[in-house]
Structures are given as C-alpha cells and as structure tokens.
Amino acid sequence: MTAFAALYAVHLLAALVWVGGMFFAWMVLRPAAVAALEAPQRLKLWAEVFRRFFTWVWGAVVLLPVSGMGMLHMHFSGLEGAPRYVQIMMGLYIAMLALFLRIQALLLPELRRAIDAGDWPAGGNVLGRIRRVVGFNLLIGLLLVVVTALRPTL
C-alpha cells in the first residue's frame, strides 16, 4: 500500500464515520427513539448518544484535514495545483465543522442543563434545534459525497 492509498483510506473512513453516523441518527435512531421512549428517557438517550458519537466525530475532524492535506501535497503539490473539487470539499468541511462546533459548544451544554434540571420541555426544544443543525450538516455531508463522486467533471 502506498502512502497516498493509506491517507485516502483514512480520509474515506473518517468521512464515512461522520456522515454515516449522522445519517443513522437522523433516519433510524431518531424515529425509533420517538416511537419507543418518553421524553425524559429519549433526552437522556440522546445526551449519551451525542457523547459517544462526538468522540468519533472529533477523530474525523482531526483526521480529515490531516489526511486531506497529505493527499493534496502528494498528488497536487500543494494548494496551488488543487482542482476546483478539492477547494469545494475544503469549503464544505469548514461549513460542517462550524455546525458541529455549534452543537458541541453551545447546544449540548444547554441540553445537559435541561436534563439535569428535569426541564423536559426545554430539553425537547434544544434537542429539536440540534436535530435541525444535524439535518443541515447531513445535507452538506451528502453534498460532499456527490462532489467527490463527480470530481472528474468539476
């Protein structure tokens, strides 16, 4: 395996963990939790899910730019030689990172405070806001996959 192939594999795996995790949470876990759990249990479940999933997202947040920059320098000799699709991917990563940091730094502490206080309506409100941000981030992640798939034409 070449160094480029190893970096590419790490890059793909990190993206799959992040985008795939959001897809699973949005399309499978959320509807199941709504159907099976009352608000207090559902909010506690989500707090735990976010804690565990975001550990993996932090890994992706670090590995994606490291592996991406490594591939960029190996394949295109730096930013100057990078094609448009690479620049689009970098911009979409920054947008996804900003949304993730919004959840991590602002919304999750608010959710934890509501859970600790037993304020289930406030917790539900925060969870709804997190859901919308994750949904938007998922759309950006799926767009990033499309950009990657269409890269020869961009």
ABEGO torsion letter per residue (X at the ends): XBAAAAAAAAAAAAAAAAAAAAAAAAAAAAAAAAAABBAAAAAAAAAAAAAAAAAAAAAAAAAAAAAAAAAAAAAAGEAAABBAAAAAAAAAAAAAAAAAAAAAAAAAAAAAAAAAAGBAAAAAAAAAAAAAAAAAAAAAAAAAAAAAAAAAAX
